[in-house]
Amino acid sequence: MAERKKEGMAPPALGGSSLLVAFAVLALTVFALLSLSTVQADVRLADASAQAVEDYYAADCQAQEILARLRNGETVEGVESLIPWQQGDEAPSVLSSPPGTETGFPLDDEYLYTAPAAAYVGYTVPISDTQELQVEVILYGADYEILRWQAVPVGEWEPDDHLNVWGGEEE
C-alpha cells in the first residue's frame, strides 16, 4: 500500500508560478531600464540648463564691465553711439525719474525731464551661438539709465511650411 501512495502523488504544478515569476522579473527589468533612461535624460537637461545659465551670467558680467568702462569715459571697441550727442546739446526727454531718485510710482508730466546726456550707446555681448545680450544705455556723465538689457536670439527664423499629407493616391 505504501508503494501505491508514492506512485499516485503528482509533483507540484510549477508551470503557472514559474511563468508569473518570470513575467514579474521581466516587468521589473523593463521598469528599471526606463527609469535609468529617464534619469540620464534629466541629467543631460540639467547640464544644458546649467550651461545656459552660466553662459548668460558670463555675458552679463562682460556687459557690466563694458558699462563700467563707458561710465569712466573710456572708449570701448564694439560699442556704437546710437545718437551722437555732444555736451551742451539738448538731450531727448526720458520718461522716467532722474538717476538717483526713487522710482516705482506712476509717471506724469512732472517727472518728464531733459538732462544733458553724454551719449546714447548700444552694444551686444554674445551669450552662445544662438543668443546675444543687447544693451542700450543713456550715459549722463557717471550716471546712466539702462533702456534695454535683453537676451535675444541670433539668426533668421525659418518656418517649416512643408506638410506631408497623404492625398489619397499611391505614389
PyMOL commands that set and color helices and strands:
alter all, ss='L'
color gray80, all
select helices_A, chain A and resi 2-8+15-71+109-111
alter helices_A, ss='H'
color red, helices_A
select strands_A, chain A and resi 80-83+93-95+112-114+119-126+131-140+143-153
alter strands_A, ss='S'
color yellow, strands_A
deselect
rebuild
show_as cartoon
